[in-house]
Amino acid sequence: MKEFYGTSENAVKIQIYAAITAYCLVAIIKHDMKLEVDTYDVLRILSAALLVKMPLVDLMNIPDLEKTRPDKYTQLELVFNE
């Protein structure tokens, strides 16, 4: 994202704090799980799997998210192209 959604001082501050918080959480996950990938790659994996209910340990050990078995987990999955 290269621009802010809101332009008031309060909106910009909230968006900056949210981005810092998200980055810190991803960095903590990377550190605690001792992952050898970039922080950006961890963020991409997490954002691609928002609707998948599975442990983070399993999620970070999957080489390709498209090859996961959706029947293994009980989270509702939104499928638009069927």
Steps between C-alpha positions, in 0.01 A plus 500: 500500500650830396230739615287549808128422507421795723680832488424652838776501759321241713436268203863512390621429854265200533618357169866542594443337841311212335784442252762506778292259709455259208873509423590434865262204522646348182854558630409331831356200314812477287729522804307259722466239227865546395401537135772541239287701258463876456249686714322603181458133400348419840257789453407375152434148630285630784300733276438222247372267773271730697197269464687176562469368852823318573789529743773745403756222524320307226441812294864601496616148406290487183715568191204595280170623644299390194583136574333499843208271562198714598313198642765458771392817682157607619511871414245624248661564162370757253515370143401746229590313179305176508 
